[in-house]
Amino acid sequence: MFKRLLLLFTHAGALAVGFALGIYLLPILTAPPSPDADMLEEKAQAALFSAEFTRDLRGSDFLHWGEGKVSVTAESIVHEGKMAPGPDYKLYLTKDFVEHEDEFNPIKSEAALVGDIKSFGGFLVDVPQGVNVSDYTTVVVWCESFGEFITSAKYQ
């Protein structure tokens, strides 16, 4: 009986670890290549605003972080840097600076969803029609699936 319980617990533990690793690694394995650095730099030259993602935000930790330059144009948002990989990342614009999920959740309904982030070594996301980047102050990267804050940067 003890042997069966031990096998049950060890197999359940291995299954849980495998599931967690799968959730973490699947976005890395299926991510498209990051945009070319020269193209990102060229797009960033037209920036109306720029800011920096840093790892030292209250909501960032070893699994949820971003670093590098963020350039905001009227048509696109460009990130030149790196980001912790993860599933279902979304890019939002907010009117107030936030650095943790407890600050983002109350204002999420007022935030402008810009688009999906699929690459983790820099990204280029088109700003949807009807969104005026000058009406907002902050770029926020959010993991929609888990309700996790990844990073943010105040650009004005």
N, C-alpha and C positions, 0 to 999 in steps of 0.2 A: 504494500500500500504506500509506504513512504517513497519507494522508488518511483511509483506512478505520479505522485504529487510533485516530486522533484522534477521529473520529466515535464510535467504540465507547466510548472512555473518557469523552467529554463526555456522551454519552447515559446511560451507566451512572451517572455522577456525578449527573446531573439526576434520574434515577430514584431513587437513594439519598436525595438531599435531599428529594424529594417524598414518599417513603415515611416518612422521619423526621418531616417536618412533618405528615403525615397522622396519625401516631400521637400527636403532641403536640396537634394542633388538633381531632381528632375528639371527644374528651371535652368540649372547650369548646363545640363546635357542637351536640352532642347532650345536653348537661347540662340537666336540668330547672331551672326558676327556683329560686333560693334561697328558703328560707322567709321569710315576712314578718318584718321586724325586731321589730315589736311582739309578734308571737306568740313569737318566740325569747326576748325579754325577759320575757314573762309566764311561760314555761316555766322560765326560769332562776331565777325568784324562789323556786321550791321546792327549790333546790339544797341537797344535803347537804354538798357539797364544791365548790370552784372552784379554778381554776388559770389560767395564761396560756400560750398557745403563743407562742414567740418565734423569731425568725429566727437567733439566735446559737448554735444547737446544733451540735455537731461534725458531725452527719450532714446538716445542712441546707446548701443552696447556692442559687444563683440559680434553679434549676429545681425544687427540692424544699424547700418551706418552708410554714409556717403562722404566723399571728399572730392574736391576739385572745383573748377570754375563753372558757374552757371551764367549763361548769357541769354537775355530775354529780348526778342525782337517782336514786332507786331505780328509776324507770321509764324514764328517758331521759338521753341525753347531748346537751347543747346547745352549739353553737359560735357565738359572735357575733364575726365577724371575717372574714378572708380567708385563702385557701389557694392555693398554686400549682396550676393545673389539671393533671390527668393522668388516665390510665386506671386503672380497677380499684382504686380506693382502698378500703381496709378499715380499720375502727376496732377496735382491740384494747385490752384492759385487761391490765396486767401487775402483778406483785407488786414488781418492782424497776424503778427509773428507768432508762431507756435513751435514748441520744441518737445512736445510729448503728446501721447494719445489722449490724455485727460484734458488737454487744451484744444486738440483738434476735433474730437467727437462732438462737443457742443456747437461748433460752428461749421461742421461738415456740410450741412444742408445749404449753407450760404456760400460755400466754396465753389469755384468753377472747375469742373473736371476738364482737364486739357486732353488727356489721353493715356494710353498704356505705355509702360516702359518694358521693353523686352530684352534689352542688352545691358550689361553691367560694367562695361569698359568705356562709358560715354554713350550719350543718346542724343537723338534729334527727334523732337515731338512737335508736330504742327499744331498751332493754336486754332481751335475751331472758330468758324465764322460767328460773329456776335459776341465774342469775348474780347474785351479791350484790356490789354495787359496793364495799362496805366491806371485802371480802376482798382488794382490789387497791389499788394506790397511784398508778398512772400510766395515762394515756390515750395511746395510740400510733396515729398514722396511718401506714399502710403501703401501698405500691404493690405489690399482689400479682403483677401481670404481670411486673414487672421486678425484684422483690426489692429495692426502694428504700425507705429510710427517708425519710419526709416531715417529720414533726414529732412532738413528744411534750410532755406536761405532767404534772408530779407534783402530784396533788391532795390527797394526805395522806401 
